[in-house]
């Protein structure tokens, strides 16, 4: 059974930082492209960042410089470091694992940026 379990979300003040984690099980983690997406209330889910099996990263243009994605294949975990948070970053952040036609999602972790 494939599981992607996100953690690390919460309430943070503007300008603060968070590190989100996604622990995967039931897949050969190292071969998957891992991604972080987010969905704000009333909006479509959008890509934040992704990292290939070879470590190549891709970021949404609006998030370059503030977000950093990384992976630890020994722990089957992908991370998203988020700095200088803004209220517009408030959303549910989802982890995604993709390989060929296989595509899995986690349940999401809520990030709320508010003073």
C-alpha positions as CSV (number, residue, x, y, z in Angstrom):
1,X,0.0,0.0,0.0
2,X,1.4,3.3,-1.0
3,X,1.4,6.1,1.6
4,X,2.6,9.6,1.4
5,X,2.4,11.3,4.8
6,X,3.0,15.1,5.0
7,X,4.0,16.9,8.2
8,X,5.4,20.2,9.3
9,X,2.5,22.5,8.5
10,X,1.0,24.9,11.0
11,X,0.4,28.5,11.9
12,X,3.3,30.9,11.2
13,X,3.6,34.6,11.3
14,X,4.5,36.5,8.1
15,X,8.2,36.4,7.4
16,X,8.5,33.1,9.2
17,X,9.8,29.7,7.9
18,X,8.6,26.1,7.9
19,X,10.1,22.9,6.7
20,X,7.5,20.5,5.3
21,X,8.3,16.7,5.2
22,X,6.7,14.0,3.2
23,X,7.5,10.4,4.1
24,X,6.8,7.8,1.5
25,X,6.2,4.1,1.8
26,X,5.1,1.3,-0.5
27,X,7.1,2.7,-3.5
28,X,10.6,2.6,-4.8
29,X,11.2,6.1,-3.7
30,X,14.5,6.8,-5.4
31,X,13.0,6.4,-8.9
32,X,10.1,8.8,-8.4
33,X,9.9,12.4,-9.2
34,X,8.6,14.0,-6.0
35,X,6.6,17.2,-6.0
36,X,5.0,19.7,-3.7
37,X,1.7,21.3,-4.7
38,X,-0.6,23.6,-2.8
39,X,-4.2,24.5,-3.0
40,X,-5.6,27.7,-1.5
41,X,-9.3,28.1,-0.7
42,X,-11.3,28.6,-3.9
43,X,-8.2,28.0,-6.1
44,X,-6.9,25.2,-8.2
45,X,-4.0,23.0,-7.0
46,X,-0.7,24.4,-8.3
47,X,2.8,23.1,-8.5
48,X,5.2,24.7,-6.0
49,X,8.4,22.6,-6.6
50,X,9.5,19.2,-7.9
51,X,12.7,17.2,-7.8
52,X,13.6,14.3,-10.1
53,X,15.2,11.0,-9.2
54,X,18.4,12.5,-10.3
55,X,18.0,15.6,-8.1
56,X,17.1,18.1,-10.7
57,X,14.8,20.7,-9.2
58,X,12.0,22.8,-10.7
59,X,10.2,25.7,-9.1
60,X,7.1,27.8,-9.8
61,X,8.4,31.1,-11.1
62,X,6.7,33.0,-8.3
63,X,8.5,30.9,-5.6
64,X,12.0,30.8,-6.8
65,X,14.3,31.9,-4.0
66,X,11.9,31.4,-1.1
67,X,11.2,27.7,-1.5
68,X,13.8,24.9,-1.5
69,X,12.9,21.3,-2.3
70,X,15.2,18.4,-1.3
71,X,15.1,14.7,-0.9
72,X,16.7,12.0,1.2
73,X,16.5,8.7,-0.5
74,X,17.9,6.9,2.5
75,X,14.8,8.1,4.5
76,X,12.3,8.0,1.6
77,X,11.5,11.6,2.4
78,X,11.1,14.8,0.5
79,X,11.3,18.2,2.1
80,X,10.2,21.7,1.3
81,X,11.9,24.5,3.1
82,X,9.7,27.6,2.9
83,X,11.1,31.0,4.0
84,X,9.8,34.5,4.1
85,X,6.3,33.3,4.3
86,X,3.4,35.5,3.2
87,X,-0.3,35.4,3.9
88,X,-0.8,34.4,0.2
89,X,1.2,31.2,0.9
90,X,-1.7,30.0,3.1
91,X,-2.9,26.7,1.6
92,X,-3.0,23.0,2.0
93,X,0.4,21.6,0.8
94,X,0.3,18.2,-0.9
95,X,3.1,15.8,-1.7
96,X,3.1,14.0,-5.0
97,X,5.1,11.0,-6.3
98,X,5.1,10.4,-10.0
99,X,6.8,7.7,-12.2
100,X,5.6,6.8,-15.7
101,X,1.9,6.4,-15.4
102,X,2.0,6.0,-11.6
103,X,0.9,9.0,-9.6
104,X,0.3,9.2,-5.9
105,X,-0.9,12.0,-3.5
106,X,-0.7,12.6,0.2
107,X,-3.5,13.9,2.3
108,X,-1.9,17.3,2.7
109,X,-0.7,19.6,5.5
110,X,-2.2,22.9,6.3
111,X,0.0,26.0,6.2
112,X,-1.5,29.2,7.6
113,X,0.4,32.4,7.5
114,X,-1.2,35.1,9.7
115,X,-0.3,37.5,12.4
